[in-house]
Each structure stands twice: as structure tokens, then as C-alpha cells.
């Protein structure tokens, strides 16, 4: 069986939640590529969002997890890469829909907004849910296309 690989990145604010979720992922049999941060020293979340996006784009991982204080900044950073479809989720329904309808390949969470138990549940749903394809595929395909002009 091929190992399931996930890249994980967080800034200093996301470090404690990242540690909890990395332990959980390993207990589920995932191979975790931990891209940092590894200390509580202040760092810039875009650097970690970009590192994770590079892992996804290069095929080192099919899935990713990014965490900062709110989840907003690091999700914006990750989404700057056209190969990334990062969804900021704080409860299981949004995680399920992000996978089913948007084929999200990266999950973002805010460590100051989601507790360990809820974060674990959100991650489990995100990883267990398949993309539905069908009518959603056309829209997902557009997410990787360059924006040339208005669709007016």
C-alpha cells in the first residue's frame, strides 16, 4: 500500500495546534511532511503558506494543512499558487463541502478559533471526503486557469 502523504505548515501561533494534528495524522498512518514552524519564535505566515504550496505543486503531497492564528493569512498565502485550492474551515460541514464541491487539496484552520477536538474532527472529515466531480468539475477546472479579464 502506498503511504498517504500530507504536508503541514504553521506559523508560531499555529504551532501548538499543528503539533496536536501531526500526532493525530501519524496515528492514522499518514506520512507527514512537517514544513515548520518548529519553535514559538515569531515568523511570517506567508513563508509557510508558500512552502506548503510548493509541496502541493511539485507533487510531494496530494493534501496539505496550514495553520496560523486565524487561518486567514496563511490560507491567502497558500492560495496564491494555482495548484492549491485551500479552504479555511472551522467545522466539519464546511470541510466536507470544500472537498465534495471544490476539490480542496489544502485545509486551513485558525488555532485561536478552533480547539483541538474540533480541529481533529474537521481534519478527519476533510481527509475522508471524496470530490464529487460531475457538475463541480467544470468550476474546479476554472480555478487553475489564469484570469484574463472580466466575464461580464
N, CA, C and O atoms as a GROMACS GRO file, in nm:
protein
  608
    1UNK      N    1   0.084  -0.119   0.000
    1UNK     CA    2   0.000   0.000   0.000
    1UNK      C    3   0.088   0.125   0.000
    1UNK      O    4   0.186   0.132   0.075
    2UNK      N    5   0.054   0.221  -0.083
    2UNK     CA    6   0.129   0.346  -0.092
    2UNK      C    7   0.094   0.434   0.028
    2UNK      O    8  -0.023   0.448   0.063
    3UNK      N    9   0.196   0.492   0.088
    3UNK     CA   10   0.173   0.578   0.204
    3UNK      C   11   0.097   0.703   0.161
    3UNK      O   12   0.121   0.758   0.054
    4UNK      N   13   0.007   0.746   0.245
    4UNK     CA   14  -0.064   0.871   0.223
    4UNK      C   15   0.027   0.982   0.276
    4UNK      O   16   0.073   0.976   0.390
    5UNK      N   17   0.053   1.084   0.192
    5UNK     CA   18   0.146   1.190   0.230
    5UNK      C   19   0.070   1.321   0.241
    5UNK      O   20  -0.009   1.356   0.153
    6UNK      N   21   0.094   1.393   0.350
    6UNK     CA   22   0.035   1.524   0.371
    6UNK      C   23   0.145   1.619   0.418
    6UNK      O   24   0.227   1.584   0.503
    7UNK      N   25   0.146   1.739   0.361
    7UNK     CA   26   0.237   1.843   0.406
    7UNK      C   27   0.163   1.931   0.505
    7UNK      O   28   0.044   1.960   0.488
    8UNK      N   29   0.234   1.972   0.610
    8UNK     CA   30   0.175   2.053   0.717
    8UNK      C   31   0.267   2.171   0.743
    8UNK      O   32   0.389   2.155   0.752
    9UNK      N   33   0.209   2.289   0.756
    9UNK     CA   34   0.287   2.408   0.786
    9UNK      C   35   0.206   2.501   0.875
    9UNK      O   36   0.083   2.508   0.865
   10UNK      N   37   0.276   2.572   0.962
   10UNK     CA   38   0.211   2.666   1.054
   10UNK      C   39   0.309   2.776   1.091
   10UNK      O   40   0.431   2.756   1.087
   11UNK      N   41   0.255   2.891   1.126
   11UNK     CA   42   0.340   2.994   1.184
   11UNK      C   43   0.350   2.969   1.335
   11UNK      O   44   0.302   2.866   1.384
   12UNK      N   45   0.409   3.060   1.407
   12UNK     CA   46   0.428   3.043   1.552
   12UNK      C   47   0.295   3.030   1.626
   12UNK      O   48   0.285   2.953   1.722
   13UNK      N   49   0.193   3.103   1.583
   13UNK     CA   50   0.063   3.095   1.650
   13UNK      C   51  -0.004   2.960   1.628
   13UNK      O   52  -0.079   2.912   1.713
   14UNK      N   53   0.023   2.899   1.514
   14UNK     CA   54  -0.038   2.770   1.482
   14UNK      C   55   0.039   2.650   1.531
   14UNK      O   56  -0.008   2.537   1.520
   15UNK      N   57   0.159   2.673   1.587
   15UNK     CA   58   0.245   2.562   1.628
   15UNK      C   59   0.179   2.464   1.725
   15UNK      O   60   0.185   2.344   1.700
   16UNK      N   61   0.116   2.508   1.834
   16UNK     CA   62   0.057   2.410   1.927
   16UNK      C   63  -0.049   2.321   1.862
   16UNK      O   64  -0.053   2.201   1.886
   17UNK      N   65  -0.136   2.380   1.779
   17UNK     CA   66  -0.239   2.300   1.711
   17UNK      C   67  -0.174   2.210   1.607
   17UNK      O   68  -0.216   2.095   1.591
   18UNK      N   69  -0.073   2.259   1.537
   18UNK     CA   70  -0.002   2.176   1.440
   18UNK      C   71   0.054   2.051   1.507
   18UNK      O   72   0.044   1.942   1.452
   19UNK      N   73   0.112   2.066   1.624
   19UNK     CA   74   0.170   1.952   1.695
   19UNK      C   75   0.065   1.848   1.728
   19UNK      O   76   0.088   1.728   1.713
   20UNK      N   77  -0.051   1.893   1.773
   20UNK     CA   78  -0.162   1.801   1.804
   20UNK      C   79  -0.205   1.726   1.678
   20UNK      O   80  -0.224   1.604   1.681
   21UNK      N   81  -0.221   1.799   1.568
   21UNK     CA   82  -0.272   1.738   1.446
   21UNK      C   83  -0.169   1.650   1.376
   21UNK      O   84  -0.206   1.551   1.314
   22UNK      N   85  -0.043   1.683   1.386
   22UNK     CA   86   0.062   1.596   1.330
   22UNK      C   87   0.062   1.462   1.403
   22UNK      O   88   0.071   1.357   1.340
   23UNK      N   89   0.052   1.465   1.534
   23UNK     CA   90   0.044   1.341   1.612
   23UNK      C   91  -0.077   1.259   1.568
   23UNK      O   92  -0.067   1.137   1.551
   24UNK      N   93  -0.190   1.324   1.551
   24UNK     CA   94  -0.312   1.256   1.508
   24UNK      C   95  -0.295   1.195   1.369
   24UNK      O   96  -0.332   1.080   1.346
   25UNK      N   97  -0.239   1.272   1.276
   25UNK     CA   98  -0.218   1.223   1.140
   25UNK      C   99  -0.129   1.098   1.139
   25UNK      O  100  -0.158   1.002   1.068
   26UNK      N  101  -0.024   1.102   1.216
   26UNK     CA  102   0.067   0.986   1.222
   26UNK      C  103  -0.004   0.864   1.280
   26UNK      O  104   0.021   0.752   1.237
   27UNK      N  105  -0.093   0.887   1.376
   27UNK     CA  106  -0.168   0.774   1.435
   27UNK      C  107  -0.262   0.711   1.334
   27UNK      O  108  -0.300   0.595   1.347
   28UNK      N  109  -0.300   0.788   1.232
   28UNK     CA  110  -0.388   0.738   1.125
   28UNK      C  111  -0.310   0.675   1.010
   28UNK      O  112  -0.370   0.623   0.916
   29UNK      N  113  -0.176   0.679   1.018
   29UNK     CA  114  -0.094   0.618   0.915
   29UNK      C  115  -0.047   0.712   0.806
   29UNK      O  116   0.008   0.668   0.706
   30UNK      N  117  -0.067   0.841   0.823
   30UNK     CA  118  -0.020   0.938   0.726
   30UNK      C  119   0.130   0.961   0.741
   30UNK      O  120   0.182   0.966   0.852
   31UNK      N  121   0.198   0.977   0.629
   31UNK     CA  122   0.336   1.026   0.628
   31UNK      C  123   0.326   1.178   0.628
   31UNK      O  124   0.267   1.236   0.537
   32UNK      N  125   0.383   1.241   0.728
   32UNK     CA  126   0.370   1.386   0.744
   32UNK      C  127   0.499   1.456   0.705
   32UNK      O  128   0.606   1.425   0.757
   33UNK      N  129   0.488   1.550   0.615
   33UNK     CA  130   0.599   1.639   0.579
   33UNK      C  131   0.579   1.768   0.660
   33UNK      O  132   0.502   1.854   0.620
   34UNK      N  133   0.647   1.780   0.770
   34UNK     CA  134   0.633   1.894   0.861
   34UNK      C  135   0.727   2.004   0.815
   34UNK      O  136   0.849   1.995   0.832
   35UNK      N  137   0.670   2.109   0.757
   35UNK     CA  138   0.747   2.218   0.698
   35UNK      C  139   0.774   2.332   0.795
   35UNK      O  140   0.830   2.434   0.756
   36UNK      N  141   0.735   2.316   0.921
   36UNK     CA  142   0.758   2.420   1.022
   36UNK      C  143   0.631   2.498   1.044
   36UNK      O  144   0.527   2.469   0.985
   37UNK      N  145   0.640   2.594   1.128
   37UNK     CA  146   0.746   2.636   1.216
   37UNK      C  147   0.767   2.530   1.325
   37UNK      O  148   0.679   2.450   1.356
   38UNK      N  149   0.888   2.533   1.382
   38UNK     CA  150   0.922   2.434   1.483
   38UNK      C  151   0.945   2.494   1.621
   38UNK      O  152   0.970   2.422   1.717
   39UNK      N  153   0.936   2.627   1.631
   39UNK     CA  154   0.950   2.694   1.760
   39UNK      C  155   0.843   2.801   1.772
   39UNK      O  156   0.774   2.831   1.674
   40UNK      N  157   0.828   2.857   1.890
   40UNK     CA  158   0.728   2.961   1.913
   40UNK      C  159   0.781   3.101   1.880
   40UNK      O  160   0.713   3.200   1.903
   41UNK      N  161   0.903   3.108   1.825
   41UNK     CA  162   0.959   3.237   1.784
   41UNK      C  163   0.876   3.293   1.668
   41UNK      O  164   0.840   3.220   1.576
   42UNK      N  165   0.847   3.421   1.674
   42UNK     CA  166   0.764   3.486   1.573
   42UNK      C  167   0.821   3.469   1.432
   42UNK      O  168   0.938   3.495   1.408
   43UNK      N  169   0.735   3.425   1.340
   43UNK     CA  170   0.771   3.407   1.199
   43UNK      C  171   0.659   3.464   1.113
   43UNK      O  172   0.554   3.501   1.164
   44UNK      N  173   0.682   3.472   0.984
   44UNK     CA  174   0.584   3.528   0.890
   44UNK      C  175   0.504   3.416   0.824
   44UNK      O  176   0.560   3.330   0.756
   45UNK      N  177   0.373   3.418   0.843
   45UNK     CA  178   0.286   3.312   0.789
   45UNK      C  179   0.297   3.295   0.638
   45UNK      O  180   0.285   3.182   0.591
   46UNK      N  181   0.318   3.401   0.557
   46UNK     CA  182   0.327   3.376   0.412
   46UNK      C  183   0.438   3.278   0.375
   46UNK      O  184   0.423   3.198   0.284
   47UNK      N  185   0.550   3.285   0.446
   47UNK     CA  186   0.662   3.195   0.416
   47UNK      C  187   0.619   3.050   0.427
   47UNK      O  188   0.661   2.966   0.347
   48UNK      N  189   0.536   3.019   0.525
   48UNK     CA  190   0.493   2.881   0.546
   48UNK      C  191   0.381   2.841   0.451
   48UNK      O  192   0.374   2.726   0.408
   49UNK      N  193   0.294   2.934   0.419
   49UNK     CA  194   0.192   2.907   0.318
   49UNK      C  195   0.254   2.879   0.182
   49UNK      O  196   0.208   2.790   0.110
   50UNK      N  197   0.358   2.955   0.148
   50UNK     CA  198   0.427   2.935   0.020
   50UNK      C  199   0.502   2.802   0.017
   50UNK      O  200   0.502   2.733  -0.085
   51UNK      N  201   0.566   2.766   0.129
   51UNK     CA  202   0.637   2.637   0.135
   51UNK      C  203   0.540   2.522   0.109
   51UNK      O  204   0.570   2.430   0.033
   52UNK      N  205   0.425   2.529   0.173
   52UNK     CA  206   0.328   2.422   0.156
   52UNK      C  207   0.275   2.419   0.013
   52UNK      O  208   0.260   2.312  -0.045
   53UNK      N  209   0.249   2.535  -0.044
   53UNK     CA  210   0.200   2.541  -0.182
   53UNK      C  211   0.301   2.479  -0.278
   53UNK      O  212   0.263   2.410  -0.372
   54UNK      N  213   0.428   2.502  -0.254
   54UNK     CA  214   0.532   2.442  -0.337
   54UNK      C  215   0.529   2.290  -0.327
   54UNK      O  216   0.548   2.221  -0.428
   55UNK      N  217   0.506   2.236  -0.208
   55UNK     CA  218   0.497   2.090  -0.191
   55UNK      C  219   0.380   2.033  -0.271
   55UNK      O  220   0.394   1.928  -0.334
   56UNK      N  221   0.267   2.100  -0.267
   56UNK     CA  222   0.150   2.054  -0.341
   56UNK      C  223   0.177   2.062  -0.492
   56UNK      O  224   0.151   1.966  -0.564
   57UNK      N  225   0.229   2.174  -0.538
   57UNK     CA  226   0.254   2.196  -0.680
   57UNK      C  227   0.357   2.098  -0.736
   57UNK      O  228   0.348   2.058  -0.852
   58UNK      N  229   0.455   2.061  -0.656
   58UNK     CA  230   0.561   1.971  -0.701
   58UNK      C  231   0.521   1.824  -0.691
   58UNK      O  232   0.594   1.736  -0.738
   59UNK      N  233   0.406   1.796  -0.630
   59UNK     CA  234   0.359   1.659  -0.616
   59UNK      C  235   0.418   1.584  -0.498
   59UNK      O  236   0.399   1.462  -0.487
   60UNK      N  237   0.488   1.653  -0.410
   60UNK     CA  238   0.543   1.587  -0.291
   60UNK      C  239   0.431   1.541  -0.198
   60UNK      O  240   0.446   1.445  -0.124
   61UNK      N  241   0.319   1.612  -0.204
   61UNK     CA  242   0.200   1.578  -0.125
   61UNK      C  243   0.076   1.605  -0.209
   61UNK      O  244   0.073   1.696  -0.292
   62UNK      N  245  -0.026   1.523  -0.186
   62UNK     CA  246  -0.154   1.547  -0.251
   62UNK      C  247  -0.245   1.633  -0.165
   62UNK      O  248  -0.336   1.699  -0.216
   63UNK      N  249  -0.220   1.632  -0.035
   63UNK     CA  250  -0.300   1.709   0.059
   63UNK      C  251  -0.210   1.795   0.145
   63UNK      O  252  -0.092   1.767   0.161
   64UNK      N  253  -0.270   1.902   0.199
   64UNK     CA  254  -0.195   1.990   0.287
   64UNK      C  255  -0.282   2.043   0.400
   64UNK      O  256  -0.405   2.043   0.393
   65UNK      N  257  -0.214   2.089   0.503
   65UNK     CA  258  -0.277   2.150   0.620
   65UNK      C  259  -0.194   2.271   0.658
   65UNK      O  260  -0.074   2.259   0.680
   66UNK      N  261  -0.258   2.388   0.667
   66UNK     CA  262  -0.190   2.510   0.709
   66UNK      C  263  -0.264   2.571   0.827
   66UNK      O  264  -0.387   2.567   0.834
   67UNK      N  265  -0.187   2.628   0.921
   67UNK     CA  266  -0.246   2.682   1.043
   67UNK      C  267  -0.175   2.811   1.080
   67UNK      O  268  -0.052   2.816   1.081
   68UNK      N  269  -0.252   2.913   1.111
   68UNK     CA  270  -0.199   3.034   1.174
   68UNK      C  271  -0.302   3.075   1.280
   68UNK      O  272  -0.394   2.999   1.309
   69UNK      N  273  -0.288   3.193   1.336
   69UNK     CA  274  -0.378   3.233   1.443
   69UNK      C  275  -0.524   3.231   1.403
   69UNK      O  276  -0.608   3.174   1.473
   70UNK      N  277  -0.556   3.292   1.289
   70UNK     CA  278  -0.694   3.295   1.241
   70UNK      C  279  -0.718   3.197   1.127
   70UNK      O  280  -0.832   3.160   1.099
   71UNK      N  281  -0.612   3.154   1.061
   71UNK     CA  282  -0.623   3.071   0.942
   71UNK      C  283  -0.637   3.151   0.814
   71UNK      O  284  -0.618   3.098   0.705
   72UNK      N  285  -0.669   3.280   0.827
   72UNK     CA  286  -0.694   3.363   0.710
   72UNK      C  287  -0.566   3.393   0.634
   72UNK      O  288  -0.558   3.367   0.514
   73UNK      N  289  -0.466   3.447   0.701
   73UNK     CA  290  -0.344   3.488   0.633
   73UNK      C  291  -0.274   3.374   0.562
   73UNK      O  292  -0.235   3.387   0.446
   74UNK      N  293  -0.259   3.263   0.630
   74UNK     CA  294  -0.186   3.150   0.571
   74UNK      C  295  -0.266   3.087   0.458
   74UNK      O  296  -0.207   3.032   0.365
   75UNK      N  297  -0.399   3.092   0.464
   75UNK     CA  298  -0.480   3.039   0.354
   75UNK      C  299  -0.468   3.128   0.231
   75UNK      O  300  -0.463   3.079   0.119
   76UNK      N  301  -0.462   3.259   0.251
   76UNK     CA  302  -0.442   3.351   0.138
   76UNK      C  303  -0.307   3.323   0.074
   76UNK      O  304  -0.296   3.317  -0.049
   77UNK      N  305  -0.204   3.306   0.156
   77UNK     CA  306  -0.070   3.278   0.103
   77UNK      C  307  -0.069   3.149   0.022
   77UNK      O  308  -0.017   3.146  -0.090
   78UNK      N  309  -0.126   3.043   0.076
   78UNK     CA  310  -0.127   2.914   0.005
   78UNK      C  311  -0.204   2.924  -0.126
   78UNK      O  312  -0.163   2.866  -0.226
   79UNK      N  313  -0.315   2.997  -0.126
   79UNK     CA  314  -0.400   3.007  -0.245
   79UNK      C  315  -0.339   3.092  -0.356
   79UNK      O  316  -0.396   3.097  -0.466
   80UNK      N  317  -0.228   3.155  -0.333
   80UNK     CA  318  -0.164   3.233  -0.439
   80UNK      C  319  -0.105   3.143  -0.546
   80UNK      O  320  -0.074   3.189  -0.656
   81UNK      N  321  -0.090   3.014  -0.517
   81UNK     CA  322  -0.038   2.919  -0.615
   81UNK      C  323  -0.155   2.855  -0.688
   81UNK      O  324  -0.249   2.809  -0.623
   82UNK      N  325  -0.153   2.851  -0.821
   82UNK     CA  326  -0.268   2.798  -0.896
   82UNK      C  327  -0.297   2.651  -0.874
   82UNK      O  328  -0.408   2.605  -0.904
   83UNK      N  329  -0.202   2.574  -0.822
   83UNK     CA  330  -0.224   2.432  -0.796
   83UNK      C  331  -0.297   2.408  -0.664
   83UNK      O  332  -0.341   2.296  -0.636
   84UNK      N  333  -0.309   2.511  -0.584
   84UNK     CA  334  -0.366   2.497  -0.449
   84UNK      C  335  -0.510   2.545  -0.447
   84UNK      O  336  -0.544   2.650  -0.501
   85UNK      N  337  -0.593   2.464  -0.381
   85UNK     CA  338  -0.731   2.502  -0.352
   85UNK      C  339  -0.747   2.486  -0.202
   85UNK      O  340  -0.788   2.381  -0.152
   86UNK      N  341  -0.714   2.593  -0.131
   86UNK     CA  342  -0.712   2.592   0.015
   86UNK      C  343  -0.843   2.645   0.070
   86UNK      O  344  -0.889   2.752   0.030
   87UNK      N  345  -0.903   2.570   0.161
   87UNK     CA  346  -1.030   2.609   0.223
   87UNK      C  347  -1.010   2.630   0.372
   87UNK      O  348  -0.957   2.543   0.441
   88UNK      N  349  -1.052   2.745   0.421
   88UNK     CA  350  -1.049   2.776   0.563
   88UNK      C  351  -1.176   2.721   0.626
   88UNK      O  352  -1.286   2.765   0.593
   89UNK      N  353  -1.161   2.625   0.715
   89UNK     CA  354  -1.276   2.556   0.774
   89UNK      C  355  -1.263   2.553   0.926
   89UNK      O  356  -1.154   2.534   0.980
   90UNK      N  357  -1.374   2.572   0.994
   90UNK     CA  358  -1.372   2.568   1.140
   90UNK      C  359  -1.474   2.469   1.197
   90UNK      O  360  -1.489   2.457   1.318
   91UNK      N  361  -1.543   2.399   1.108
   91UNK     CA  362  -1.637   2.296   1.150
   91UNK      C  363  -1.650   2.194   1.038
   91UNK      O  364  -1.614   2.223   0.924
   92UNK      N  365  -1.700   2.075   1.068
   92UNK     CA  366  -1.699   1.964   0.971
   92UNK      C  367  -1.777   1.986   0.842
   92UNK      O  368  -1.734   1.938   0.737
   93UNK      N  369  -1.890   2.056   0.846
   93UNK     CA  370  -1.969   2.072   0.724
   93UNK      C  371  -1.892   2.149   0.617
   93UNK      O  372  -1.893   2.110   0.501
   94UNK      N  373  -1.826   2.257   0.655
   94UNK     CA  374  -1.750   2.332   0.555
   94UNK      C  375  -1.635   2.248   0.501
   94UNK      O  376  -1.602   2.259   0.383
   95UNK      N  377  -1.574   2.166   0.584
   95UNK     CA  378  -1.467   2.077   0.538
   95UNK      C  379  -1.521   1.975   0.438
   95UNK      O  380  -1.458   1.948   0.336
   96UNK      N  381  -1.636   1.919   0.467
   96UNK     CA  382  -1.698   1.820   0.377
   96UNK      C  383  -1.732   1.885   0.242
   96UNK      O  384  -1.701   1.829   0.137
   97UNK      N  385  -1.794   2.001   0.245
   97UNK     CA  386  -1.833   2.068   0.121
   97UNK      C  387  -1.712   2.117   0.042
   97UNK      O  388  -1.714   2.116  -0.081
   98UNK      N  389  -1.608   2.159   0.111
   98UNK     CA  390  -1.485   2.203   0.043
   98UNK      C  391  -1.426   2.088  -0.039
   98UNK      O  392  -1.374   2.110  -0.148
   99UNK      N  393  -1.434   1.968   0.013
   99UNK     CA  394  -1.384   1.851  -0.060
   99UNK      C  395  -1.483   1.807  -0.169
   99UNK      O  396  -1.445   1.786  -0.283
  100UNK      N  397  -1.612   1.794  -0.132
  100UNK     CA  398  -1.711   1.744  -0.227
  100UNK      C  399  -1.729   1.835  -0.348
  100UNK      O  400  -1.734   1.786  -0.461
  101UNK      N  401  -1.738   1.964  -0.326
  101UNK     CA  402  -1.774   2.058  -0.432
  101UNK      C  403  -1.657   2.133  -0.491
  101UNK      O  404  -1.662   2.171  -0.608
  102UNK      N  405  -1.551   2.155  -0.414
  102UNK     CA  406  -1.439   2.239  -0.459
  102UNK      C  407  -1.309   2.162  -0.478
  102UNK      O  408  -1.210   2.219  -0.522
  103UNK      N  409  -1.308   2.034  -0.447
  103UNK     CA  410  -1.188   1.951  -0.454
  103UNK      C  411  -1.072   2.020  -0.384
  103UNK      O  412  -0.959   2.019  -0.433
  104UNK      N  413  -1.100   2.080  -0.268
  104UNK     CA  414  -0.995   2.146  -0.190
  104UNK      C  415  -0.886   2.045  -0.159
  104UNK      O  416  -0.914   1.933  -0.117
  105UNK      N  417  -0.761   2.086  -0.180
  105UNK     CA  418  -0.649   1.995  -0.151
  105UNK      C  419  -0.569   2.041  -0.030
  105UNK      O  420  -0.478   1.971   0.015
  106UNK      N  421  -0.603   2.158   0.023
  106UNK     CA  422  -0.538   2.209   0.143
  106UNK      C  423  -0.646   2.260   0.239
  106UNK      O  424  -0.739   2.329   0.199
  107UNK      N  425  -0.630   2.224   0.364
  107UNK     CA  426  -0.719   2.268   0.471
  107UNK      C  427  -0.646   2.373   0.554
  107UNK      O  428  -0.532   2.352   0.593
  108UNK      N  429  -0.712   2.485   0.580
  108UNK     CA  430  -0.658   2.588   0.669
  108UNK      C  431  -0.745   2.596   0.793
  108UNK      O  432  -0.867   2.582   0.787
  109UNK      N  433  -0.678   2.619   0.906
  109UNK     CA  434  -0.751   2.639   1.032
  109UNK      C  435  -0.683   2.747   1.114
  109UNK      O  436  -0.563   2.772   1.100
  110UNK      N  437  -0.763   2.810   1.198
  110UNK     CA  438  -0.713   2.913   1.289
  110UNK      C  439  -0.699   2.857   1.429
  110UNK      O  440  -0.797   2.816   1.490
  111UNK      N  441  -0.577   2.856   1.480
  111UNK     CA  442  -0.553   2.797   1.612
  111UNK      C  443  -0.617   2.876   1.725
  111UNK      O  444  -0.642   2.821   1.832
  112UNK      N  445  -0.644   3.003   1.702
  112UNK     CA  446  -0.708   3.085   1.805
  112UNK      C  447  -0.860   3.075   1.800
  112UNK      O  448  -0.930   3.130   1.885
  113UNK      N  449  -0.911   3.004   1.699
  113UNK     CA  450  -1.055   2.998   1.678
  113UNK      C  451  -1.113   2.857   1.691
  113UNK      O  452  -1.232   2.841   1.715
  114UNK      N  453  -1.028   2.755   1.674
  114UNK     CA  454  -1.074   2.617   1.675
  114UNK      C  455  -0.996   2.538   1.779
  114UNK      O  456  -0.872   2.539   1.777
  115UNK      N  457  -1.065   2.472   1.868
  115UNK     CA  458  -0.999   2.390   1.969
  115UNK      C  459  -0.947   2.260   1.911
  115UNK      O  460  -0.979   2.223   1.798
  116UNK      N  461  -0.866   2.190   1.990
  116UNK     CA  462  -0.802   2.067   1.945
  116UNK      C  463  -0.903   1.960   1.901
  116UNK      O  464  -0.883   1.896   1.798
  117UNK      N  465  -1.009   1.942   1.977
  117UNK     CA  466  -1.106   1.837   1.946
  117UNK      C  467  -1.179   1.869   1.816
  117UNK      O  468  -1.193   1.782   1.729
  118UNK      N  469  -1.226   1.993   1.801
  118UNK     CA  470  -1.296   2.030   1.678
  118UNK      C  471  -1.200   2.027   1.560
  118UNK      O  472  -1.238   1.982   1.452
  119UNK      N  473  -1.078   2.073   1.577
  119UNK     CA  474  -0.980   2.072   1.468
  119UNK      C  475  -0.954   1.929   1.420
  119UNK      O  476  -0.943   1.905   1.299
  120UNK      N  477  -0.945   1.837   1.512
  120UNK     CA  478  -0.924   1.696   1.476
  120UNK      C  479  -1.042   1.643   1.396
  120UNK      O  480  -1.023   1.573   1.297
  121UNK      N  481  -1.162   1.676   1.439
  121UNK     CA  482  -1.282   1.632   1.368
  121UNK      C  483  -1.288   1.693   1.228
  121UNK      O  484  -1.320   1.623   1.131
  122UNK      N  485  -1.257   1.822   1.216
  122UNK     CA  486  -1.258   1.889   1.086
  122UNK      C  487  -1.156   1.823   0.993
  122UNK      O  488  -1.187   1.795   0.877
  123UNK      N  489  -1.037   1.797   1.044
  123UNK     CA  490  -0.932   1.732   0.964
  123UNK      C  491  -0.976   1.593   0.919
  123UNK      O  492  -0.956   1.556   0.803
  124UNK      N  493  -1.034   1.516   1.008
  124UNK     CA  494  -1.080   1.381   0.973
  124UNK      C  495  -1.183   1.384   0.860
  124UNK      O  496  -1.175   1.304   0.767
  125UNK      N  497  -1.278   1.476   0.869
  125UNK     CA  498  -1.380   1.487   0.765
  125UNK      C  499  -1.316   1.530   0.633
  125UNK      O  500  -1.349   1.475   0.528
  126UNK      N  501  -1.227   1.626   0.638
  126UNK     CA  502  -1.159   1.674   0.519
  126UNK      C  503  -1.085   1.559   0.448
  126UNK      O  504  -1.092   1.546   0.326
  127UNK      N  505  -1.016   1.478   0.524
  127UNK     CA  506  -0.936   1.370   0.466
  127UNK      C  507  -1.022   1.253   0.418
  127UNK      O  508  -0.982   1.181   0.326
  128UNK      N  509  -1.137   1.232   0.479
  128UNK     CA  510  -1.222   1.117   0.445
  128UNK      C  511  -1.318   1.145   0.330
  128UNK      O  512  -1.376   1.052   0.274
  129UNK      N  513  -1.336   1.271   0.293
  129UNK     CA  514  -1.437   1.308   0.194
  129UNK      C  515  -1.377   1.312   0.054
  129UNK      O  516  -1.270   1.370   0.033
  130UNK      N  517  -1.446   1.251  -0.040
  130UNK     CA  518  -1.402   1.249  -0.180
  130UNK      C  519  -1.468   1.363  -0.258
  130UNK      O  520  -1.577   1.410  -0.222
  131UNK      N  521  -1.403   1.406  -0.362
  131UNK     CA  522  -1.458   1.505  -0.455
  131UNK      C  523  -1.568   1.439  -0.536
  131UNK      O  524  -1.550   1.327  -0.585
  132UNK      N  525  -1.681   1.507  -0.552
  132UNK     CA  526  -1.795   1.451  -0.625
  132UNK      C  527  -1.777   1.458  -0.776
  132UNK      O  528  -1.839   1.380  -0.848
  133UNK      N  529  -1.695   1.549  -0.824
  133UNK     CA  530  -1.679   1.563  -0.969
  133UNK      C  531  -1.808   1.609  -1.033
  133UNK      O  532  -1.876   1.697  -0.980
  134UNK      N  533  -1.842   1.550  -1.147
  134UNK     CA  534  -1.966   1.584  -1.216
  134UNK      C  535  -1.979   1.733  -1.244
  134UNK      O  536  -1.888   1.793  -1.301
  135UNK      N  537  -2.089   1.791  -1.204
  135UNK     CA  538  -2.116   1.932  -1.231
  135UNK      C  539  -2.014   2.026  -1.166
  135UNK      O  540  -1.999   2.140  -1.209
  136UNK      N  541  -1.945   1.977  -1.064
  136UNK     CA  542  -1.846   2.060  -0.995
  136UNK      C  543  -1.713   2.067  -1.069
  136UNK      O  544  -1.636   2.161  -1.049
  137UNK      N  545  -1.684   1.968  -1.153
  137UNK     CA  546  -1.554   1.960  -1.219
  137UNK      C  547  -1.526   2.082  -1.307
  137UNK      O  548  -1.415   2.135  -1.306
  138UNK      N  549  -1.627   2.127  -1.382
  138UNK     CA  550  -1.609   2.243  -1.471
  138UNK      C  551  -1.567   2.365  -1.391
  138UNK      O  552  -1.479   2.440  -1.434
  139UNK      N  553  -1.627   2.385  -1.276
  139UNK     CA  554  -1.594   2.501  -1.192
  139UNK      C  555  -1.455   2.488  -1.132
  139UNK      O  556  -1.379   2.585  -1.129
  140UNK      N  557  -1.421   2.370  -1.085
  140UNK     CA  558  -1.289   2.346  -1.028
  140UNK      C  559  -1.181   2.368  -1.134
  140UNK      O  560  -1.075   2.424  -1.104
  141UNK      N  561  -1.207   2.324  -1.256
  141UNK     CA  562  -1.110   2.346  -1.364
  141UNK      C  563  -1.080   2.494  -1.383
  141UNK      O  564  -0.966   2.531  -1.411
  142UNK      N  565  -1.180   2.577  -1.368
  142UNK     CA  566  -1.161   2.722  -1.384
  142UNK      C  567  -1.072   2.781  -1.277
  142UNK      O  568  -1.010   2.886  -1.299
  143UNK      N  569  -1.064   2.718  -1.162
  143UNK     CA  570  -0.984   2.772  -1.053
  143UNK      C  571  -0.834   2.773  -1.085
  143UNK      O  572  -0.760   2.855  -1.030
  144UNK      N  573  -0.790   2.686  -1.172
  144UNK     CA  574  -0.649   2.681  -1.208
  144UNK      C  575  -0.614   2.761  -1.331
  144UNK      O  576  -0.498   2.767  -1.371
  145UNK      N  577  -0.714   2.822  -1.394
  145UNK     CA  578  -0.691   2.899  -1.516
  145UNK      C  579  -0.650   3.042  -1.481
  145UNK      O  580  -0.692   3.096  -1.379
  146UNK      N  581  -0.567   3.103  -1.567
  146UNK     CA  582  -0.532   3.244  -1.543
  146UNK      C  583  -0.653   3.333  -1.565
  146UNK      O  584  -0.739   3.304  -1.648
  147UNK      N  585  -0.659   3.440  -1.491
  147UNK     CA  586  -0.767   3.536  -1.505
  147UNK      C  587  -0.724   3.637  -1.612
  147UNK      O  588  -0.628   3.712  -1.593
  148UNK      N  589  -0.795   3.637  -1.724
  148UNK     CA  590  -0.756   3.723  -1.836
  148UNK      C  591  -0.837   3.852  -1.837
  148UNK      O  592  -0.786   3.957  -1.876
  149UNK      N  593  -0.957   3.846  -1.795
  149UNK     CA  594  -1.041   3.966  -1.795
  149UNK      C  595  -1.174   3.936  -1.731
  149UNK      O  596  -1.195   3.828  -1.675
  150UNK      N  597  -1.260   4.028  -1.738
  150UNK     CA  598  -1.393   4.014  -1.679
  150UNK      C  599  -1.477   3.917  -1.758
  150UNK      O  600  -1.462   3.905  -1.880
  151UNK      N  601  -1.565   3.848  -1.691
  151UNK     CA  602  -1.659   3.757  -1.755
  151UNK      C  603  -1.794   3.823  -1.779
  151UNK      O  604  -1.895   3.756  -1.796
  152UNK      N  605  -1.795   3.956  -1.780
  152UNK     CA  606  -1.922   4.030  -1.796
  152UNK      C  607  -1.985   4.006  -1.930
  152UNK      O  608  -2.092   4.061  -1.959
   0.00000   0.00000   0.00000
